Amino acid sequence: MKIFLSGVSGAMGRVIAEMVAEKGQDSIVAGFDKAQPQRDFTVYQSLENVTEDFDVIIDFSHFSVFDSILKLALEKKKPLVMATTGLSDQQNKALAEAAKQIPVFQSANMSLGINLMANALKVVAPLLVENGFDIEIIEKHHRKKVDAPSGTAFLLRDALNDVLSSKKDSIFGRHGKEEKRRDEIGIHAVRGGTIPGEHLVLFAGEDELFEIKHNALSKKVFAQGALSAAAYLTAQQPGLYDMDHLIAGN
């Protein structure tokens, strides 16, 4: 598999490059980054003149360069693994439209564990909520993460709302709100240190707590997920795919 990597000098870009080099099965033939890191492949600062042949694009960059990445994928007619979070509604709509022409893989979190966690929530949440449990989501990430709450927090919230009899509004922290808790899902973001990613869904009932938690111990879990998604996507027809498709396909 020949990969075009967007976000080469970012934390995830570095991990993916290291993992590809270690395994030796695939190769990164070129990449994109606004910085100019030293790599053994060409790193473009502009996507206007990409000449290399590649099989798939993996994007772990920033939502500000979304338009350029999507344009490259459409022009080259290549599959796109969109791992960048914080996309706007308009950008998500553009991605869905592009999926009519090319295979697109999108997930707010590329780890297998998080997506199995979302599936587990769909099983337990209806029964717990029917029995009066409140729901809080707490996510923790490193100090350099720019979007808050995380895309994964929204992924988990949406998984919950998909199965509840009535969708719950979200509240982001409660500073300055001098009122009792309402029928809502609280979402709280913690930023500090080098935390790769931690997500906790807390169900708080009468005299008991039920928690489902996922801890990423390194960024390798996200890199492996992205590479698995890329390999899966190269064999697919145009369409919008996610981790559920990958899990079912395996």
N, C-alpha and C positions, 0 to 999 in steps of 0.2 A: 504494500500500500504506500503510495507516494502522497505525502501530506503537505499542504500549505498551511502554515501555523500563523495565526494572527494573535498578536500580544506576546511576541517572542521574549521580551525582557521582563515581563510581569512574572509574579510568583508562579502562577500556573504554567505559563509558557516555559519557564526554566525546568519545572518538574517534568513536563511532557517531553521536552527535548532530551533530558537525562534518561527518562524511561525508554524512549525510542532507541537511544544509543546503546543502552544496556541490553535490551532484548535482541537488537540486531535484525529483526524480521522486517520492519517497516523503515521508511526513511522520510526525513523532512527535507524537501527539495528547495523550499524557499519560505519566506515569512514576511510579516509586516510588523513594524513598530515605529512609533514616532521617535524613539531613541535609536541609536545606531550601535547595538551591541556587537561584540566580536563573536561570530559563529562560523561554522564551516559550511554554511549555506548563505545564499543572498538574502539580506534583510532589506525590504523596501520601506521607504518612508512615504512613498506615494504608490497608489495601486493602479496608476494609469498605464504603466508599461511592463506589466508582469509577462515574462516570456516563457517561464518554465512550464512543463507539462506536469500535472498532478491529478490525483484521483479524488481528493476530498479536501475541504477546508475545515479546520477546527478553529473556532474563534473564542478566545479567552481574553478579549481586550477590554473595551470600554464602550458604553452605549453611544458615546459621541461620534464614534467612527462606524456606526451601524450601517449607514447609507452606503459608504464606500465598500464595505465587506459584502453587502447584499448585491451591489452592482457587479462586483467581480464574479460572484457565484453565478449570477444570471448570464453574464456575458460569456463566461467559460462553460456554462451548462454543467456545473459540477455540484455534487452534494455538499450541503453545509451543515456542520454541527454547531449550533448556536448555544454556547455555554455562557455567554455574557448575560449578566442579570441587570435589573434596573431599567429594562426597556419600557418605553411609553406605550399606551394603548395604540397609538398610531403606528409605532414600529412593529408591534405584535401583529397588527392587521396587515402590514406590508409583508411580514414574514409568511403569514398564512396565504397571502396572494401569490407570493413567490413559489410556494409549495405546489402550486398548480403546474409549474414548469420544471422544478427540480426537487429531488428528495431533500427535506429539511428535518433535522432532529433538534428539538428544543426541550430543555429541562432546566428548571430552576436549580436543580442539584444533580450532579452526575454520579453520585454514589449509589450503589445498589441498596445499601442499608436504609438510606433515607426514603427511597421509594417503596421499599417493603414496609417501612414505618407508616407511610401514608396509607398503604393498603390495610394495615392493621387497624389504623384509626377508623377506617370506614366500617370495620366489623364491630368495634367496641363502643364507638361514640353514641349511636342511637339509643342503646340500652342504658348507658350511663346518664345521658341527658334526660331521658324519660324518667329516671329515678332521682332527678334533682341535682345532678352534678354540674358545677360551673367549670368553664374551660379557660385556661390561661396558657399562652405560648411564650416561652422564654428562649431567646437565641443569643449566642455569644460568638463573637468573632474577633480577629486580630485588629490592632489599632489602625491599620491602613485601609480597611474596608470602607468604601465611600457610601454605599447605599445602606439605609437603615429604615425599617426592618429589612432583613434579608429576603431575597427572593424565595428562599426555602421556607421561611415563616409563612409567606403568602401561599406557597404550595400546600403546606399542612393545613392552613386555614381553609383553603378551597376544598381540600379533601374532606374536611369535616362538614362544610356546608353542603357538599354534594349529597350527603346521606342523611342530613337532619331534616325533620319534617318541615321546619321553617328556618330559613337562613338567618344567621346572627350577624349583627353589625360588629365591626371591629373598633376597638378603642386602643390608642397607642400611648401607654402610660396614663397615669391619673393625677399628675401634678396639677394643682390648682382646682381640682374637681371635688368640691365638698358635698358629695352626695353618695348615697348607697350604690352598691354595684347593681347594674342593670343586667338584662338578659343579653349578654354580649360575649365576644371573645376578646380577652385582653392580650395584646401583643407587646412584648418588651424586648428592647435591644440593648446588649452589653457590648462594649468595645474596649479592648485592651490587650497588651502584650502580643503574643504570637499564636493565639488560639486559632487552630485551623477551622474549627466549626463545631458548635454544640447546640443541639435543639432538644428542648424538653416540652412536652405537652402534658400539662397538669390538669387532671379532673379532680375537683375538690367537692366532696359530698358531705353529708352529715356524719361527722365523727370518723371519716375515712378519706384517704387520698389514694388516687390511682395515677401512676405516671408512666409515660412511654418516652424513652430518651435515646438519642443517638449521639455518639461522640466520634468525630473524625480525629484520629490520632496523628495523621499527617495528610498532606495534600495529595499523596499518591492515590488515595481512593478515588478522588475526582479525576485525576489524570487517567487512571485505568478505565473508569467509566466512559470518559470522552473517547479514548482509543477504541473501546468496544463498540461504542455508538458509531464511530466512523467506519469501522469494518462492517457493521450491520448495514449502514446506510448505502454503502457502495453497491449493494446487491438489491436495492429497492427501486421501485418506480417512483415518479414524482408523487409527493404527498407530505403531510405533516406528521412526524413520528415523535414519540416520547419514550420514556423509560419503560412504561408498561408494554409497549410493543417489543422492546428489546428483551425484557424478561420473558414474555410469552414466546418470542422467537427462539430463545435458548432453552 
